[in-house]
Structure formats: structure tokens, C-alpha cells
Amino acid sequence: MDRANQLELMVDQLHGFLRTDVRHGNNFLPAPFMIEFTGSPDAGKTTCIKELDKFLHRSDFRVFIPQEGAEAIRHISRKTPEYNLRTGLYALNMLIDFAHSHTYDIVIFDRAIFDAYTWMIYWEDKKMLTPKEKDLHQRFFLSKPWVDRIIASYIVTCDANEAVRRGQRISADKEKMGDSSNPESIRKSVARHQQMFRELSPKYPQLKMFDTTKLSEEEMVTHITTTTMETLITQARTLRSRG
């Protein structure tokens, strides 16, 4: 046997050991369920993520919350569309990687691809994207190979005045809360997220609008936890029936 054939035989033997259904078959080790949270400032998104993670972790699920793009991407100015394209791509890269891995049971994104779609509306309003550019970027983030991986995307919003009250209550420096935390900016953010929901919800049933204005933190968390568990069970049954 010559050297090339010998190497090919060894490659086949090694694949025979490594490429088992347990390592590569989704019926044995499915990809993690992936959930996204997006929404307007101070609506309760962070609280919902934190408490959902706590519940799932205590229930013995392997849960991971990737770092939010806004915390990871510090080298690009927030005053350009490139910033939100980059934060969207940051989340998308992880989403694709997790879709082909078996490390976690559930991954919870603090802003991902539906969030990126919404930011493109903002930049068009700012005249920094043309309608054609906006549509191009939005279609990319909604590409089927990855958008179907998100089983639930919670759009968490709140009345602007209530959001400001909440923000002031938890802010360490009420004089430096930022432009995004004033009532007018929050109202515009809520409107953009509502627009996104109107445009996409007929096609993407995983989108779930969640107004927290009149809810306590306990009520918010209970709703999100219950809804998430119902969604996870439905998805698991669907996948099992296909297998």
C-alpha cells in the first residue's frame, strides 16, 4: 500500500471513531435553544434576562448569556450605522457558532438580530442610510439560516415616563443618564420597536411584544419565565416528532 492510500485509510479509521451520531447527530445532541431580548431603555429587559437565567440555571439547565454587543464593541463610534452593524454581527457570529455546538442547553442574547433590524430604522430616520441600504442590511440579518434559530425574541417596552422613573431610581448619577434615557428618545425607541413588530410578526411568530408599563418586577419575571418554558416545551416536542 502506498503512502497516500495508507494516509487515506487512517483518515477513514479516525473518522469512523469520531464521526458518531452522538458527536454529530442532532437527534442525540441537539443545538441549544436560543432566545433574544430587545426593546426600549429601562423597560425591564435586563431584569427579565437575569431572573430567567437564574430560574433556568437553578433548574439544572446549561445556560449562557453572551456579552452584549454594546459592551464588547467600544472602538466604533455610536454616531455611525457601522456601530449597530458591528454589534449585530457580533451577536450573529456567536449565534451561528452556538447553532453548531452542543455546549449549552439554552443561550439568551441581550440584543441580537431582530435588534439589529430595528436599529436600521433609526439610521434611516437619521438620513445616514438610504432606504435601499436599510433594506439590504435588514434582509441580511433576517436570513433564514440563522433567523429560524431564534425560538423567541422578546420585545420589551415601557411607557416613556415610567421608564425614566425606573431609570432614575437605579441610576448612580441622575445627571448623567444619557440621551437615550430622556422621554422623547424613549418614545421614539418604543415606536421603532412597535414598527419592527408590525412589519415582521406576520412572518416571524417567535416575536413577542411585551409592555411592562403596569407590571411589577415579579409580574414581569413570572410572565417571561412561564412563556419561555411553554415555548421551550413546544419546540422540544416539535423537534422530537421530527426525529
C-alpha positions, 0 to 999 in steps of 0.5 A: 500500500502506498503512502497516500492510500495508507494516509487515506485509510487512517483518515477513514479509521479516525473518522469512523471513531469520531464521526458518531451520531452522538458527536454529530447527530442532532437527534442525540445532541441537539443545538441549544435553544436560543432566545433574544431580548430587545426593546426600549431603555429601562423597560425591564429587559435586563431584569427579565434576562437575569431572573430567567437565567437564574430560574433556568440555571437553578433548574439544572439547565446549561445556560449562557448569556453572551456579552452584549454587543454594546459592551464588547464593541467600544472602538466604533463610534455610536454616531455611525450605522457601522456601530449597530452593524458591528454589534449585530454581527457580533451577536450573529457570529456567536449565534451561528457558532452556538447553532453548531455546538452542543455546549449549552442547553439554552443561550439568551442574547441581550440584543441580537438580530431582530435588534439589529433590524430595528436599529436600521430604522433609526439610521434611516430616520437619521438620513445616514442610510438610504432606504435601499441600504436599510433594506439590504442590511435588514434582509441580511440579518433576517436570513433564514439560516440563522433567523429560524434559530431564534425560538423567541425574541422578546420585545420589551417596552415601557411607557416613556415616563415610567421608564425614566422613573425606573431609570432614575431610581437605579441610576448612580448619577441622575445627571448623567443618564444619557440621551437615550434615557430622556422621554422623547428618545424613549418614545421614539425607541418604543415606536421603532420597536412597535414598527419592527413588530408590525412589519415582521410578526406576520412572518416571524411568530417567535416575536413577542411584544411585551409592555411592562408599563403596569407590571411589577418586577415579579409580574414581569419575571413570572410572565417571561419565565412561564412563556419561555418554558411553554415555548421551550416545551413546544419546540422540544416536542416539535423537534422530537416528532421530527426525529 
